[in-house]
Amino acid sequence: MQETLEEQIPPVLHSMRLLDGEDPLTRQPEDARHWVLVYEQLFHLKSELLARTRARIGTMLPAAQKELKQTDLALMLRDSERLYERLQFWQVRAELLGPSQQA
């Protein structure tokens, strides 16, 4: 018996924060590809910010380094992971939905 598209969505992804207009149950290939692009942009920007933050930490005073590592960097890493998971979800969803119906 073949699973429906809804059954192929891991339960953990149902509870993730969605962006305005994001519908994980969409059956439209164009919607899925749109969200792939959105999450690619967000993930790449967050990755750039993380790289710049990591590069600057070493130039800061120890108290500032500690604060960045314990709070800001940890939050940025978690958010980056969330964005990557959403990107992976939409990449799989786009593949499952197949090519666009538009020519």
A tleap script that builds the chain and sets N, CA, C and O, in Angstrom:
source leaprc.protein.ff14SB
mol = sequence {
  NMET GLN GLU THR LEU GLU GLU GLN ILE PRO
  PRO VAL LEU HIE SER MET ARG LEU LEU ASP
  GLY GLU ASP PRO LEU THR ARG GLN PRO GLU
  ASP ALA ARG HIE TRP VAL LEU VAL TYR GLU
  GLN LEU PHE HIE LEU LYS SER GLU LEU LEU
  ALA ARG THR ARG ALA ARG ILE GLY THR MET
  LEU PRO ALA ALA GLN LYS GLU LEU LYS GLN
  THR ASP LEU ALA LEU MET LEU ARG ASP SER
  GLU ARG LEU TYR GLU ARG LEU GLN PHE TRP
  GLN VAL ARG ALA GLU LEU LEU GLY PRO SER
  GLN GLN CALA
}
set mol.1.N position { 0.841 -1.192 0.000 }
set mol.1.CA position { 0.000 0.000 0.000 }
set mol.1.C position { 0.884 1.252 0.000 }
set mol.1.O position { 1.797 1.369 0.817 }
set mol.2.N position { 0.614 2.173 -0.904 }
set mol.2.CA position { 1.418 3.382 -1.027 }
set mol.2.C position { 0.908 4.456 -0.063 }
set mol.2.O position { -0.298 4.646 0.098 }
set mol.3.N position { 1.861 5.158 0.577 }
set mol.3.CA position { 1.504 6.217 1.508 }
set mol.3.C position { 1.006 7.439 0.746 }
set mol.3.O position { 1.422 7.693 -0.385 }
set mol.4.N position { 0.110 8.191 1.381 }
set mol.4.CA position { -0.304 9.468 0.807 }
set mol.4.C position { 0.790 10.480 1.086 }
set mol.4.O position { 1.671 10.240 1.911 }
set mol.5.N position { 0.735 11.609 0.400 }
set mol.5.CA position { 1.727 12.659 0.628 }
set mol.5.C position { 1.712 13.129 2.081 }
set mol.5.O position { 2.767 13.418 2.646 }
set mol.6.N position { 0.532 13.208 2.691 }
set mol.6.CA position { 0.416 13.653 4.068 }
set mol.6.C position { 1.078 12.659 5.018 }
set mol.6.O position { 1.683 13.067 6.009 }
set mol.7.N position { 0.974 11.373 4.734 }
set mol.7.CA position { 1.562 10.360 5.600 }
set mol.7.C position { 3.082 10.345 5.509 }
set mol.7.O position { 3.749 9.839 6.412 }
set mol.8.N position { 3.636 10.891 4.436 }
set mol.8.CA position { 5.078 10.912 4.261 }
set mol.8.C position { 5.736 12.065 5.005 }
set mol.8.O position { 6.964 12.137 5.055 }
set mol.9.N position { 4.954 12.964 5.580 }
set mol.9.CA position { 5.502 14.080 6.342 }
set mol.9.C position { 5.816 13.580 7.747 }
set mol.9.O position { 4.910 13.162 8.467 }
set mol.10.N position { 7.096 13.618 8.149 }
set mol.10.CA position { 7.440 13.176 9.503 }
set mol.10.C position { 6.667 13.983 10.550 }
set mol.10.O position { 6.552 15.201 10.415 }
set mol.11.N position { 6.139 13.337 11.581 }
set mol.11.CA position { 5.346 14.043 12.599 }
set mol.11.C position { 6.064 15.223 13.233 }
set mol.11.O position { 5.419 16.217 13.566 }
set mol.12.N position { 7.377 15.145 13.409 }
set mol.12.CA position { 8.105 16.242 14.038 }
set mol.12.C position { 7.988 17.521 13.225 }
set mol.12.O position { 8.023 18.611 13.795 }
set mol.13.N position { 7.852 17.417 11.918 }
set mol.13.CA position { 7.763 18.616 11.077 }
set mol.13.C position { 6.403 19.287 11.175 }
set mol.13.O position { 6.272 20.458 10.819 }
set mol.14.N position { 5.386 18.574 11.649 }
set mol.14.CA position { 4.072 19.186 11.802 }
set mol.14.C position { 4.088 20.275 12.869 }
set mol.14.O position { 3.304 21.223 12.804 }
set mol.15.N position { 4.977 20.143 13.849 }
set mol.15.CA position { 4.982 21.078 14.968 }
set mol.15.C position { 5.941 22.251 14.765 }
set mol.15.O position { 6.017 23.136 15.616 }
set mol.16.N position { 6.665 22.268 13.661 }
set mol.16.CA position { 7.620 23.344 13.436 }
set mol.16.C position { 6.900 24.631 13.053 }
set mol.16.O position { 5.833 24.620 12.439 }
set mol.17.N position { 7.527 25.742 13.439 }
set mol.17.CA position { 6.959 27.044 13.101 }
set mol.17.C position { 7.005 27.237 11.591 }
set mol.17.O position { 8.047 27.054 10.961 }
set mol.18.N position { 5.875 27.606 11.026 }
set mol.18.CA position { 5.776 27.831 9.590 }
set mol.18.C position { 5.781 29.327 9.299 }
set mol.18.O position { 5.406 30.138 10.147 }
set mol.19.N position { 6.203 29.676 8.115 }
set mol.19.CA position { 6.148 31.061 7.676 }
set mol.19.C position { 4.740 31.368 7.188 }
set mol.19.O position { 3.979 30.460 6.852 }
set mol.20.N position { 4.402 32.646 7.151 }
set mol.20.CA position { 3.084 33.054 6.658 }
set mol.20.C position { 2.858 32.512 5.256 }
set mol.20.O position { 3.688 32.714 4.369 }
set mol.21.N position { 1.748 31.831 5.052 }
set mol.21.CA position { 1.385 31.303 3.749 }
set mol.21.C position { 1.935 29.925 3.448 }
set mol.21.O position { 1.590 29.335 2.424 }
set mol.22.N position { 2.783 29.400 4.315 }
set mol.22.CA position { 3.400 28.084 4.086 }
set mol.22.C position { 2.398 26.983 4.423 }
set mol.22.O position { 1.879 26.921 5.538 }
set mol.23.N position { 2.136 26.123 3.455 }
set mol.23.CA position { 1.208 25.012 3.636 }
set mol.23.C position { 1.925 23.701 3.336 }
set mol.23.O position { 2.104 23.349 2.170 }
set mol.24.N position { 2.341 22.969 4.382 }
set mol.24.CA position { 3.086 21.730 4.147 }
set mol.24.C position { 2.274 20.639 3.456 }
set mol.24.O position { 2.838 19.643 3.003 }
set mol.25.N position { 0.972 20.814 3.371 }
set mol.25.CA position { 0.118 19.815 2.731 }
set mol.25.C position { -0.232 20.180 1.289 }
set mol.25.O position { -1.052 19.514 0.658 }
set mol.26.N position { 0.392 21.239 0.771 }
set mol.26.CA position { 0.083 21.652 -0.596 }
set mol.26.C position { 0.296 20.498 -1.571 }
set mol.26.O position { 1.160 19.645 -1.371 }
set mol.27.N position { -0.497 20.492 -2.608 }
set mol.27.CA position { -0.349 19.511 -3.682 }
set mol.27.C position { 0.144 20.185 -4.966 }
set mol.27.O position { 0.181 19.568 -6.031 }
set mol.28.N position { 0.518 21.457 -4.845 }
set mol.28.CA position { 0.961 22.237 -5.996 }
set mol.28.C position { 2.490 22.231 -6.089 }
set mol.28.O position { 3.157 22.723 -5.179 }
set mol.29.N position { 3.051 21.689 -7.162 }
set mol.29.CA position { 4.513 21.690 -7.321 }
set mol.29.C position { 5.118 23.093 -7.268 }
set mol.29.O position { 6.215 23.277 -6.740 }
set mol.30.N position { 4.405 24.083 -7.815 }
set mol.30.CA position { 4.913 25.453 -7.812 }
set mol.30.C position { 5.057 25.974 -6.386 }
set mol.30.O position { 6.025 26.666 -6.073 }
set mol.31.N position { 4.103 25.646 -5.525 }
set mol.31.CA position { 4.186 26.070 -4.129 }
set mol.31.C position { 5.412 25.465 -3.464 }
set mol.31.O position { 6.154 26.160 -2.770 }
set mol.32.N position { 5.622 24.192 -3.671 }
set mol.32.CA position { 6.769 23.517 -3.060 }
set mol.32.C position { 8.073 24.136 -3.542 }
set mol.32.O position { 8.976 24.371 -2.739 }
set mol.33.N position { 8.189 24.402 -4.837 }
set mol.33.CA position { 9.411 25.000 -5.363 }
set mol.33.C position { 9.612 26.423 -4.828 }
set mol.33.O position { 10.741 26.853 -4.591 }
set mol.34.N position { 8.504 27.144 -4.644 }
set mol.34.CA position { 8.581 28.479 -4.054 }
set mol.34.C position { 9.204 28.411 -2.659 }
set mol.34.O position { 10.084 29.204 -2.326 }
set mol.35.N position { 8.743 27.459 -1.849 }
set mol.35.CA position { 9.256 27.356 -0.482 }
set mol.35.C position { 10.683 26.833 -0.451 }
set mol.35.O position { 11.430 27.155 0.474 }
set mol.36.N position { 11.077 26.049 -1.421 }
set mol.36.CA position { 12.488 25.656 -1.526 }
set mol.36.C position { 13.334 26.923 -1.696 }
set mol.36.O position { 14.343 27.093 -1.012 }
set mol.37.N position { 12.929 27.796 -2.593 }
set mol.37.CA position { 13.686 29.030 -2.833 }
set mol.37.C position { 13.704 29.933 -1.604 }
set mol.37.O position { 14.741 30.503 -1.264 }
set mol.38.N position { 12.564 30.064 -0.943 }
set mol.38.CA position { 12.492 30.901 0.260 }
set mol.38.C position { 13.455 30.381 1.324 }
set mol.38.O position { 14.234 31.145 1.895 }
set mol.39.N position { 13.395 29.066 1.588 }
set mol.39.CA position { 14.245 28.513 2.633 }
set mol.39.C position { 15.716 28.459 2.227 }
set mol.39.O position { 16.588 28.525 3.092 }
set mol.40.N position { 16.009 28.343 0.942 }
set mol.40.CA position { 17.400 28.441 0.492 }
set mol.40.C position { 17.952 29.821 0.825 }
set mol.40.O position { 19.061 29.944 1.344 }
set mol.41.N position { 17.175 30.859 0.525 }
set mol.41.CA position { 17.620 32.218 0.799 }
set mol.41.C position { 17.826 32.438 2.300 }
set mol.41.O position { 18.848 32.979 2.722 }
set mol.42.N position { 16.860 32.020 3.085 }
set mol.42.CA position { 16.965 32.209 4.530 }
set mol.42.C position { 18.136 31.432 5.130 }
set mol.42.O position { 18.876 31.958 5.961 }
set mol.43.N position { 18.299 30.183 4.708 }
set mol.43.CA position { 19.378 29.356 5.237 }
set mol.43.C position { 20.745 29.922 4.851 }
set mol.43.O position { 21.651 29.961 5.684 }
set mol.44.N position { 20.904 30.357 3.609 }
set mol.44.CA position { 22.192 30.899 3.177 }
set mol.44.C position { 22.516 32.207 3.907 }
set mol.44.O position { 23.668 32.439 4.276 }
set mol.45.N position { 21.521 33.051 4.116 }
set mol.45.CA position { 21.762 34.286 4.862 }
set mol.45.C position { 22.171 33.966 6.296 }
set mol.45.O position { 23.126 34.548 6.811 }
set mol.46.N position { 21.464 33.056 6.937 }
set mol.46.CA position { 21.783 32.681 8.321 }
set mol.46.C position { 23.184 32.078 8.385 }
set mol.46.O position { 23.919 32.337 9.337 }
set mol.47.N position { 23.564 31.284 7.395 }
set mol.47.CA position { 24.908 30.697 7.352 }
set mol.47.C position { 25.980 31.781 7.247 }
set mol.47.O position { 27.022 31.696 7.898 }
set mol.48.N position { 25.723 32.794 6.429 }
set mol.48.CA position { 26.666 33.909 6.302 }
set mol.48.C position { 26.803 34.657 7.626 }
set mol.48.O position { 27.910 35.012 8.031 }
set mol.49.N position { 25.685 34.894 8.292 }
set mol.49.CA position { 25.718 35.590 9.580 }
set mol.49.C position { 26.485 34.774 10.621 }
set mol.49.O position { 27.254 35.330 11.404 }
set mol.50.N position { 26.278 33.477 10.628 }
set mol.50.CA position { 27.013 32.617 11.557 }
set mol.50.C position { 28.508 32.656 11.282 }
set mol.50.O position { 29.308 32.747 12.213 }
set mol.51.N position { 28.887 32.590 10.031 }
set mol.51.CA position { 30.304 32.631 9.674 }
set mol.51.C position { 30.938 33.953 10.098 }
set mol.51.O position { 32.050 33.968 10.625 }
set mol.52.N position { 30.245 35.047 9.872 }
set mol.52.CA position { 30.773 36.365 10.268 }
set mol.52.C position { 30.862 36.480 11.779 }
set mol.52.O position { 31.826 37.036 12.305 }
set mol.53.N position { 29.869 35.963 12.478 }
set mol.53.CA position { 29.880 36.004 13.944 }
set mol.53.C position { 31.035 35.185 14.495 }
set mol.53.O position { 31.751 35.639 15.388 }
set mol.54.N position { 31.220 33.987 13.971 }
set mol.54.CA position { 32.323 33.131 14.421 }
set mol.54.C position { 33.677 33.795 14.155 }
set mol.54.O position { 34.588 33.700 14.977 }
set mol.55.N position { 33.805 34.453 13.029 }
set mol.55.CA position { 35.061 35.102 12.674 }
set mol.55.C position { 35.365 36.268 13.620 }
set mol.55.O position { 36.530 36.546 13.905 }
set mol.56.N position { 34.343 36.937 14.099 }
set mol.56.CA position { 34.531 38.105 14.962 }
set mol.56.C position { 34.701 37.752 16.425 }
set mol.56.O position { 35.263 38.545 17.180 }
set mol.57.N position { 34.234 36.589 16.851 }
set mol.57.CA position { 34.283 36.236 18.273 }
set mol.57.C position { 35.704 36.332 18.816 }
set mol.57.O position { 35.917 36.847 19.913 }
set mol.58.N position { 36.662 35.844 18.064 }
set mol.58.CA position { 38.044 35.856 18.526 }
set mol.58.C position { 38.631 37.234 18.743 }
set mol.58.O position { 39.647 37.366 19.425 }
set mol.59.N position { 38.020 38.259 18.185 }
set mol.59.CA position { 38.528 39.625 18.321 }
set mol.59.C position { 37.890 40.358 19.499 }
set mol.59.O position { 38.223 41.510 19.775 }
set mol.60.N position { 36.976 39.686 20.189 }
set mol.60.CA position { 36.220 40.342 21.248 }
set mol.60.C position { 36.805 40.022 22.626 }
set mol.60.O position { 37.552 39.059 22.797 }
set mol.61.N position { 36.447 40.845 23.586 }
set mol.61.CA position { 36.857 40.610 24.967 }
set mol.61.C position { 36.197 39.326 25.484 }
set mol.61.O position { 35.128 38.948 25.005 }
set mol.62.N position { 36.821 38.655 26.453 }
set mol.62.CA position { 36.300 37.381 26.951 }
set mol.62.C position { 34.828 37.421 27.389 }
set mol.62.O position { 34.085 36.479 27.113 }
set mol.63.N position { 34.402 38.476 28.054 }
set mol.63.CA position { 33.006 38.562 28.496 }
set mol.63.C position { 32.053 38.603 27.302 }
set mol.63.O position { 30.984 37.993 27.324 }
set mol.64.N position { 32.455 39.327 26.266 }
set mol.64.CA position { 31.630 39.405 25.053 }
set mol.64.C position { 31.614 38.058 24.342 }
set mol.64.O position { 30.574 37.618 23.851 }
set mol.65.N position { 32.774 37.407 24.291 }
set mol.65.CA position { 32.843 36.077 23.671 }
set mol.65.C position { 31.910 35.104 24.378 }
set mol.65.O position { 31.163 34.364 23.738 }
set mol.66.N position { 31.962 35.115 25.701 }
set mol.66.CA position { 31.131 34.211 26.495 }
set mol.66.C position { 29.648 34.454 26.225 }
set mol.66.O position { 28.881 33.509 26.038 }
set mol.67.N position { 29.254 35.712 26.206 }
set mol.67.CA position { 27.855 36.060 25.946 }
set mol.67.C position { 27.415 35.584 24.568 }
set mol.67.O position { 26.347 34.993 24.416 }
set mol.68.N position { 28.244 35.847 23.571 }
set mol.68.CA position { 27.902 35.420 22.209 }
set mol.68.C position { 27.778 33.904 22.118 }
set mol.68.O position { 26.832 33.389 21.524 }
set mol.69.N position { 28.729 33.197 22.703 }
set mol.69.CA position { 28.726 31.736 22.614 }
set mol.69.C position { 27.559 31.121 23.379 }
set mol.69.O position { 26.972 30.139 22.925 }
set mol.70.N position { 27.219 31.683 24.527 }
set mol.70.CA position { 26.178 31.088 25.352 }
set mol.70.C position { 24.763 31.437 24.913 }
set mol.70.O position { 23.831 30.669 25.150 }
set mol.71.N position { 24.599 32.570 24.288 }
set mol.71.CA position { 23.239 32.983 23.939 }
set mol.71.C position { 23.052 33.170 22.442 }
set mol.71.O position { 22.389 32.367 21.786 }
set mol.72.N position { 23.628 34.212 21.915 }
set mol.72.CA position { 23.372 34.573 20.520 }
set mol.72.C position { 23.762 33.477 19.538 }
set mol.72.O position { 22.977 33.114 18.663 }
set mol.73.N position { 24.964 32.956 19.681 }
set mol.73.CA position { 25.429 31.929 18.751 }
set mol.73.C position { 24.569 30.670 18.851 }
set mol.73.O position { 24.239 30.053 17.839 }
set mol.74.N position { 24.213 30.300 20.073 }
set mol.74.CA position { 23.366 29.114 20.265 }
set mol.74.C position { 22.003 29.304 19.596 }
set mol.74.O position { 21.496 28.386 18.951 }
set mol.75.N position { 21.417 30.478 19.746 }
set mol.75.CA position { 20.124 30.758 19.107 }
set mol.75.C position { 20.243 30.757 17.592 }
set mol.75.O position { 19.376 30.229 16.896 }
set mol.76.N position { 21.308 31.344 17.085 }
set mol.76.CA position { 21.523 31.389 15.640 }
set mol.76.C position { 21.712 29.979 15.077 }
set mol.76.O position { 21.202 29.658 14.003 }
set mol.77.N position { 22.438 29.154 15.801 }
set mol.77.CA position { 22.645 27.774 15.356 }
set mol.77.C position { 21.336 26.999 15.317 }
set mol.77.O position { 21.063 26.277 14.357 }
set mol.78.N position { 20.530 27.149 16.360 }
set mol.78.CA position { 19.228 26.456 16.384 }
set mol.78.C position { 18.336 26.922 15.246 }
set mol.78.O position { 17.671 26.111 14.602 }
set mol.79.N position { 18.321 28.224 14.997 }
set mol.79.CA position { 17.490 28.741 13.921 }
set mol.79.C position { 18.013 28.277 12.565 }
set mol.79.O position { 17.225 27.966 11.672 }
set mol.80.N position { 19.312 28.228 12.406 }
set mol.80.CA position { 19.907 27.731 11.170 }
set mol.80.C position { 19.517 26.274 10.933 }
set mol.80.O position { 19.199 25.889 9.809 }
set mol.81.N position { 19.543 25.478 11.977 }
set mol.81.CA position { 19.132 24.073 11.869 }
set mol.81.C position { 17.670 23.964 11.475 }
set mol.81.O position { 17.304 23.125 10.653 }
set mol.82.N position { 16.824 24.821 12.066 }
set mol.82.CA position { 15.395 24.823 11.723 }
set mol.82.C position { 15.200 25.156 10.250 }
set mol.82.O position { 14.420 24.503 9.557 }
set mol.83.N position { 15.905 26.165 9.780 }
set mol.83.CA position { 15.784 26.551 8.377 }
set mol.83.C position { 16.256 25.437 7.452 }
set mol.83.O position { 15.643 25.188 6.414 }
set mol.84.N position { 17.334 24.773 7.823 }
set mol.84.CA position { 17.844 23.668 7.006 }
set mol.84.C position { 16.849 22.515 6.965 }
set mol.84.O position { 16.643 21.906 5.915 }
set mol.85.N position { 16.234 22.216 8.101 }
set mol.85.CA position { 15.224 21.149 8.136 }
set mol.85.C position { 14.024 21.496 7.264 }
set mol.85.O position { 13.497 20.639 6.555 }
set mol.86.N position { 13.591 22.762 7.317 }
set mol.86.CA position { 12.463 23.183 6.475 }
set mol.86.C position { 12.862 23.117 5.000 }
set mol.86.O position { 12.059 22.705 4.162 }
set mol.87.N position { 14.082 23.515 4.677 }
set mol.87.CA position { 14.569 23.434 3.303 }
set mol.87.C position { 14.547 21.984 2.831 }
set mol.87.O position { 14.072 21.697 1.732 }
set mol.88.N position { 15.051 21.080 3.644 }
set mol.88.CA position { 15.037 19.659 3.271 }
set mol.88.C position { 13.610 19.157 3.084 }
set mol.88.O position { 13.326 18.418 2.141 }
set mol.89.N position { 12.720 19.556 3.978 }
set mol.89.CA position { 11.324 19.149 3.858 }
set mol.89.C position { 10.763 19.567 2.503 }
set mol.89.O position { 10.151 18.755 1.807 }
set mol.90.N position { 10.968 20.836 2.123 }
set mol.90.CA position { 10.401 21.334 0.873 }
set mol.90.C position { 11.080 20.734 -0.345 }
set mol.90.O position { 10.441 20.565 -1.383 }
set mol.91.N position { 12.352 20.410 -0.242 }
set mol.91.CA position { 13.020 19.744 -1.356 }
set mol.91.C position { 12.401 18.367 -1.597 }
set mol.91.O position { 12.157 17.985 -2.741 }
set mol.92.N position { 12.152 17.634 -0.530 }
set mol.92.CA position { 11.518 16.319 -0.658 }
set mol.92.C position { 10.094 16.474 -1.164 }
set mol.92.O position { 9.652 15.730 -2.039 }
set mol.93.N position { 9.385 17.436 -0.614 }
set mol.93.CA position { 7.987 17.666 -1.018 }
set mol.93.C position { 7.917 18.016 -2.509 }
set mol.93.O position { 7.057 17.506 -3.227 }
set mol.94.N position { 8.809 18.875 -2.969 }
set mol.94.CA position { 8.827 19.261 -4.389 }
set mol.94.C position { 9.100 18.045 -5.264 }
set mol.94.O position { 8.496 17.890 -6.325 }
set mol.95.N position { 10.001 17.192 -4.824 }
set mol.95.CA position { 10.313 15.987 -5.591 }
set mol.95.C position { 9.104 15.042 -5.638 }
set mol.95.O position { 8.815 14.453 -6.679 }
set mol.96.N position { 8.412 14.904 -4.527 }
set mol.96.CA position { 7.233 14.032 -4.486 }
set mol.96.C position { 6.104 14.550 -5.368 }
set mol.96.O position { 5.387 13.770 -5.995 }
set mol.97.N position { 5.952 15.864 -5.412 }
set mol.97.CA position { 4.871 16.448 -6.196 }
set mol.97.C position { 5.172 16.428 -7.690 }
set mol.97.O position { 4.258 16.508 -8.511 }
set mol.98.N position { 6.432 16.322 -8.038 }
set mol.98.CA position { 6.794 16.202 -9.447 }
set mol.98.C position { 6.902 17.538 -10.145 }
set mol.98.O position { 6.870 18.596 -9.515 }
set mol.99.N position { 7.031 17.471 -11.465 }
set mol.99.CA position { 7.222 18.705 -12.250 }
set mol.99.C position { 5.973 19.564 -12.277 }
set mol.99.O position { 4.862 19.103 -12.013 }
set mol.100.N position { 6.187 20.802 -12.599 }
set mol.100.CA position { 5.105 21.775 -12.694 }
set mol.100.C position { 4.131 21.368 -13.796 }
set mol.100.O position { 4.526 20.760 -14.791 }
set mol.101.N position { 2.876 21.702 -13.612 }
set mol.101.CA position { 1.849 21.441 -14.626 }
set mol.101.C position { 1.848 22.534 -15.695 }
set mol.101.O position { 1.247 22.381 -16.758 }
set mol.102.N position { 2.543 23.654 -15.388 }
set mol.102.CA position { 2.622 24.755 -16.357 }
set mol.102.C position { 3.755 24.503 -17.325 }
set mol.102.O position { 4.774 23.920 -16.955 }
set mol.103.N position { 3.589 24.931 -18.549 }
set mol.103.CA position { 4.627 24.759 -19.562 }
set mol.103.C position { 5.604 25.882 -19.543 }
set mol.103.O position { 6.546 25.894 -20.335 }
savepdb mol mol.pdb
quit
